[in-house]
Amino acid sequence: MENLINTGDTAWVLVCCSLVLLMTPALALFYGGMVRRKNILSTLTLSYVFMALIGVQWVLYGYSLAFGTDIKGIVGGLNFLGLSGVGPLPNEAYSGTIPHGLFAAFQMMFAIITPALITGAFVERVKFKSFLLFSLLWATLIYDPLCHWVWGAGGWLKELGVLDFAGGTVVHIAAGFSALAFALVIGPRRGYGNFPMEPSNIPLTVLGAGLLWVGWFGFNAGSALAANGVAVNALLTTNTSGATAGMVWMILSSLDGRPSTLGIATGFVVGLAAVTPASGFITPMAAMVVGAVAAPLSYYAMRYRERRRLDESLDVWACHGISSVWGMIATGLFATTIVNPGGGNGLFAGNPGQIGVQLLAIIVTMAFSFGGTYIIARMLHSSIGLRVTAMEEEVGLDISSHGERAY
């Protein structure tokens, strides 16, 4: 089988592995700039620690649960424990032209960044040890099974024909609605709504957003798992949606006052998240529609969250959850086999049934991720506690949790 390996595909996915891993420290910068000065290091740590935690979990058993031999469409078996049997030869079920080990590595990068997205919900008040335990439980009980449902050979949503090119359900909807559930359990920061909690370093956030955009090319275009036309299309659609959403967000914030730098950066991320499930199935012009619609949906979802006085601190639900709900629907509308013969057709290409499949995947992902996260967080909150003490929160988590200062 070794002669089936395509060196061009392998080189491309190796590069994309690096690009997707880059997104985790980029996310750390993106989030870190939005919190108060006394919590920057804590917020950075909440993201990049996943490179260690999931980097180990995925090799030991996470990959096997997600992509092992199917068990009733629900979860993978334990045949790949410790990456046993995952080596230099292709696995026809997942990676016909690249080594199986490279496919596992590429998927590891997704498993690392997805729980990191959730951390935006509980920055500035979470107990670090509780956070680590929650993250391990969430990756094992929520991410790995959901990954199998959508992408694993035999996964029940995959068998139904769900189209999710690079993680609309598995990554963004799951993270967004899990963030909402966790925020409801942990409660707001002390003083939330009573005095300003201004971002301490917007240039850091802008830098993070730019690096996220670069990494997203690996995230989406790399999901073609080949250096081919589908990868090129995914890169173009990714860039188009991000650019369009950023422009629309700039207009919306101008209408509300002035075009916010932080807002424009947020708009970019919203557009990139929205097109993630669709990127390998739709045209660049359809991607422009995806970005143009995603921006107001997330913009006003954020406003709604603020009016409800819910401290989901960095708007993971609005920016990732809501935008990718629309992205999954848009996939059901705009997908075409002209772009990707291995994909499917959506409503506008003559297959209205695809919308129903996409909606089912959305509803199942929202219910599973929100409900599962709420249960895990509530159990931890009632036992070991999720929050630091009032004094530790007042001092700041940089000093109280890590014994260091950012500046």
C-alpha positions in Angstrom: 0.0 0.0 0.0 3.0 2.3 0.5 3.0 3.1 -3.2 -0.4 4.6 -2.9 1.0 7.5 -0.7 1.0 10.7 -2.6 4.0 12.8 -1.6 2.3 16.1 -2.6 -0.8 15.3 -0.5 1.4 14.2 2.4 3.5 17.4 2.3 0.4 19.6 2.1 -1.2 17.9 5.1 2.1 18.1 7.1 2.1 21.8 6.5 -1.6 22.0 7.5 -0.9 20.2 10.8 1.4 23.0 11.7 -1.0 25.7 10.6 -3.8 24.2 12.7 -1.6 23.8 15.8 -0.6 27.5 15.3 -4.3 28.4 15.9 -4.2 27.4 19.5 -1.5 29.9 20.6 -3.2 32.3 18.2 -6.5 31.8 20.1 -4.6 32.4 23.3 -3.5 35.8 22.1 -7.0 36.5 20.7 -8.6 35.8 24.1 -5.7 37.1 26.2 -6.0 40.6 24.8 -9.7 40.8 25.7 -9.4 40.2 29.4 -8.2 42.6 32.2 -4.5 43.1 32.8 -4.5 40.9 35.9 -5.8 37.8 34.0 -3.8 37.8 30.8 -1.4 35.0 31.7 -4.2 32.9 33.1 -6.2 33.3 29.9 -3.2 32.4 27.7 -2.6 29.3 29.8 -6.2 28.1 29.5 -5.7 27.8 25.7 -2.2 26.6 25.2 -2.3 24.0 28.0 -4.4 21.9 25.6 -1.3 21.3 23.5 -0.1 19.2 26.4 -3.4 17.8 27.8 -5.0 16.7 24.5 -1.6 16.0 22.9 -1.3 13.1 25.4 -5.0 12.2 25.6 -5.4 11.9 21.8 -2.5 9.5 21.5 -3.5 7.3 24.5 -7.2 6.8 23.7 -8.9 9.9 22.2 -8.1 9.0 18.5 -9.3 5.5 19.1 -12.7 6.7 20.5 -13.1 9.1 17.6 -11.8 7.0 14.7 -11.5 3.4 15.9 -13.6 0.5 14.7 -17.3 1.6 14.8 -19.5 0.5 17.7 -23.1 0.9 16.7 -22.5 4.3 15.1 -21.9 5.9 18.5 -18.2 5.7 19.3 -15.0 4.2 18.0 -13.5 1.0 19.5 -10.2 0.7 21.4 -8.2 -0.8 18.5 -6.1 2.3 18.1 -5.1 2.7 21.8 -1.7 4.3 22.0 -2.0 4.8 18.2 -1.4 1.0 17.9 -1.6 0.2 14.2 -1.6 3.8 13.2 1.5 4.2 11.2 3.1 5.1 7.8 0.6 3.3 5.6 -2.7 4.8 4.5 -6.0 3.8 6.0 -8.5 3.6 3.2 -11.4 4.6 5.4 -9.8 8.0 6.2 -6.6 8.7 4.3 -6.2 7.0 0.9 -3.1 9.0 -0.2 -1.5 10.0 3.1 -0.1 8.0 6.0 -2.6 7.0 8.6 -0.4 8.5 11.3 -0.6 11.9 9.5 -4.3 11.8 9.5 -4.3 11.0 13.2 -1.9 14.0 13.8 -4.1 16.3 11.7 -7.2 15.4 13.6 -5.3 15.8 16.9 -4.9 19.5 16.1 -8.7 19.9 15.9 -9.1 18.0 19.1 -6.6 20.5 20.8 -8.2 23.7 19.7 -11.9 22.8 20.1 -12.0 22.7 24.0 -9.7 25.8 24.0 -12.5 27.7 22.3 -14.7 27.0 25.3 -12.4 28.8 27.7 -13.6 32.2 26.5 -16.8 31.5 28.5 -15.2 31.3 31.9 -12.0 33.4 31.9 -11.1 35.4 34.9 -12.8 33.2 37.4 -12.2 29.5 36.8 -10.2 27.3 39.2 -7.3 25.9 37.2 -7.4 22.3 38.6 -11.1 22.1 38.0 -10.7 23.4 34.5 -8.2 20.7 33.7 -10.5 18.0 34.9 -13.5 19.4 33.1 -11.4 19.7 29.9 -10.3 16.0 30.1 -13.9 14.9 30.7 -15.3 17.1 27.9 -12.8 15.9 25.4 -13.5 12.3 26.3 -17.3 12.3 26.7 -18.3 15.1 24.3 -15.7 15.7 21.6 -14.6 12.2 20.9 -18.0 10.6 20.4 -19.3 13.6 18.4 -16.3 13.5 16.2 -17.1 9.8 15.5 -20.7 10.5 14.7 -19.8 13.1 12.1 -16.4 12.0 10.7 -15.7 8.4 11.9 -16.3 5.5 9.6 -19.7 4.1 10.5 -20.7 7.2 12.6 -24.5 7.5 12.6 -24.6 11.2 11.4 -22.0 10.5 8.7 -24.1 7.5 7.5 -27.1 9.8 7.2 -25.1 12.0 4.8 -24.3 15.0 6.9 -22.0 17.5 5.2 -19.5 19.1 7.6 -16.2 19.7 5.8 -14.0 21.0 8.6 -16.0 21.1 11.8 -19.2 23.2 11.9 -20.8 20.7 14.3 -17.7 18.9 15.8 -15.8 22.1 16.5 -17.8 25.4 16.5 -21.4 24.5 17.4 -20.1 22.0 20.1 -17.7 24.7 21.5 -20.3 27.5 21.3 -23.1 25.7 23.1 -20.8 24.1 25.6 -19.5 27.6 26.4 -23.1 28.7 27.0 -23.8 25.8 29.3 -20.6 26.3 31.3 -21.3 30.1 31.7 -24.7 29.3 33.1 -23.2 27.0 35.7 -20.2 29.1 36.8 -22.0 32.4 37.0 -20.8 35.9 36.2 -17.5 37.6 37.2 -17.6 39.6 40.4 -19.0 43.1 39.5 -20.1 42.1 36.1 -22.5 44.7 34.8 -21.7 47.1 37.6 -18.4 48.5 36.3 -16.4 48.3 33.0 -14.3 45.3 32.2 -12.3 46.7 29.4 -9.9 44.7 27.2 -6.4 45.2 28.3 -4.5 44.7 25.0 -6.5 45.0 21.8 -3.3 44.8 19.6 -2.7 41.3 21.1 -6.2 40.3 20.1 -5.7 41.7 16.5 -2.5 39.7 16.3 -4.3 36.6 17.4 -7.1 37.2 14.9 -4.6 37.5 12.0 -2.8 34.3 13.0 -6.1 32.5 13.4 -7.0 33.5 9.8 -3.7 32.1 8.5 -4.2 28.9 10.5 -7.7 28.6 9.2 -6.3 27.9 5.7 -4.8 24.7 7.2 -8.0 24.0 9.1 -10.3 24.2 6.1 -8.2 23.7 3.0 -6.3 20.9 4.8 -9.5 19.0 5.4 -9.4 18.1 1.8 -6.6 15.8 2.9 -5.0 16.3 -0.5 -3.3 19.0 -2.5 -6.1 19.3 -5.0 -8.9 21.5 -6.4 -11.1 21.0 -3.4 -8.4 22.3 -1.1 -7.9 25.4 -3.3 -11.7 26.0 -3.3 -11.8 25.7 0.5 -9.0 28.2 0.8 -10.8 30.7 -1.4 -14.2 30.2 0.3 -12.5 30.6 3.7 -10.9 33.8 2.8 -14.0 35.2 1.1 -16.3 34.5 4.0 -13.9 35.9 6.6 -13.3 39.1 4.5 -17.1 39.6 3.9 -18.0 39.1 7.5 -15.3 41.5 8.6 -16.6 44.2 6.2 -20.2 43.7 7.3 -19.3 43.8 11.0 -17.4 47.1 10.3 -20.5 48.6 8.8 -22.7 47.4 11.7 -20.4 48.8 14.3 -20.2 52.1 12.3 -24.0 52.3 12.4 -23.8 51.9 16.2 -21.1 54.5 16.7 -17.6 54.0 15.3 -16.0 51.0 13.5 -14.4 49.1 16.4 -11.0 47.5 15.8 -11.9 44.7 18.2 -15.2 44.4 16.4 -13.7 44.1 12.9 -11.3 41.4 14.2 -14.3 39.6 15.8 -16.1 39.8 12.4 -13.2 38.1 10.7 -13.4 35.2 13.1 -17.2 34.9 12.7 -16.9 34.7 9.0 -14.2 32.1 9.2 -16.2 30.0 11.7 -19.3 30.2 9.6 -17.8 28.9 6.4 -15.9 26.0 8.1 -18.5 23.3 7.5 -19.2 24.6 4.0 -15.8 25.5 2.7 -15.1 22.3 0.7 -18.6 22.1 -0.8 -19.6 25.6 -1.9 -18.4 28.3 -4.4 -16.6 31.5 -3.4 -19.7 33.6 -4.3 -21.8 31.4 -2.0 -19.2 32.0 0.7 -19.7 35.7 0.3 -23.4 35.1 1.3 -22.3 32.9 4.2 -20.1 35.7 5.6 -22.5 38.5 4.9 -25.3 36.7 6.8 -23.1 35.3 9.6 -21.9 38.8 10.7 -25.3 40.3 11.6 -26.5 37.0 13.2 -23.5 36.9 15.5 -23.5 40.7 16.1 -27.1 40.7 17.3 -26.7 37.4 19.2 -23.9 39.2 21.1 -26.2 42.2 21.8 -28.9 39.8 23.0 -26.5 38.0 25.3 -25.5 41.4 26.8 -29.1 42.4 27.3 -29.7 39.2 29.2 -26.7 40.1 31.4 -25.2 36.6 30.8 -21.5 36.7 31.4 -20.4 34.3 28.6 -17.3 36.5 28.7 -15.7 36.4 25.3 -18.8 35.5 23.2 -17.9 32.0 22.2 -21.6 31.1 21.7 -22.4 34.1 19.5 -19.2 34.0 17.5 -18.7 30.3 17.0 -22.0 28.6 17.9 -24.5 30.9 16.1 -22.3 31.5 13.1 -21.7 27.8 12.5 -25.4 27.0 12.9 -25.9 29.2 9.9 -22.8 27.7 8.2 -24.3 24.2 8.5 -27.7 25.5 7.1 -25.8 27.3 4.3 -24.1 24.0 3.4 -27.5 22.4 3.0 -28.4 25.3 0.7 -25.3 25.9 -1.4 -23.4 22.6 -1.5 -22.7 21.3 -5.0 -20.9 18.3 -6.5 -19.5 20.7 -9.1 -17.2 22.0 -6.4 -16.7 18.6 -4.7 -17.7 15.4 -6.5 -17.2 13.5 -3.2 -19.6 15.8 -1.3 -23.2 16.3 -2.1 -25.8 18.7 -3.5 -27.8 21.1 -1.4 -31.2 22.7 -2.0 -30.1 25.0 -4.8 -28.5 22.1 -6.6 -31.7 20.1 -6.5 -31.5 18.2 -3.2 -33.9 19.7 -0.7 -33.5 16.7 1.6 -29.9 17.8 2.5 -31.4 20.7 4.6 -33.2 18.2 6.8 -30.1 16.2 7.4 -28.1 19.4 8.2 -30.8 20.6 10.7 -30.8 17.2 12.4 -27.0 17.4 12.9 -27.4 20.9 14.2 -30.1 20.0 16.8 -28.3 16.9 17.9 -25.0 18.7 18.3 -26.6 21.6 20.3 -28.5 19.2 22.6 -25.6 16.8 23.2 -22.9 19.5 23.7 -25.1 21.8 25.8 -26.7 19.1 27.9 -23.5 17.1 28.4 -21.4 20.1 29.3 -24.1 21.4 31.7 -24.1 18.0 33.5 -20.3 17.8 33.7 -19.9 21.4 34.9 -22.7 21.1 37.4 -21.2 17.9 38.9 -17.8 19.5 39.2 -19.3 22.7 40.6 -21.1 20.7 43.3 -18.1 18.6 44.2 -14.7 20.3 43.9 -16.0 23.7 42.8 -15.4 25.5 39.5 -14.6 29.0 40.8 -11.7 30.6 42.6 -12.4 32.4 45.8 -13.6 36.0 45.8 -10.2 37.2 47.0 -8.4 35.2 44.3 -10.6 36.7 41.7 -10.1 40.2 43.0 -6.3 39.8 43.0 -6.4 38.3 39.5 -5.7 34.7 38.4 -2.2 35.5 37.1 -1.0 36.0 40.7 -3.4 33.8 42.6 -3.3 30.7 40.2 0.1 31.0 38.5 2.2 33.2 40.7 3.3 35.5 37.9 2.5 38.8 36.3 2.2 39.6 32.6 3.7 43.0 33.0 
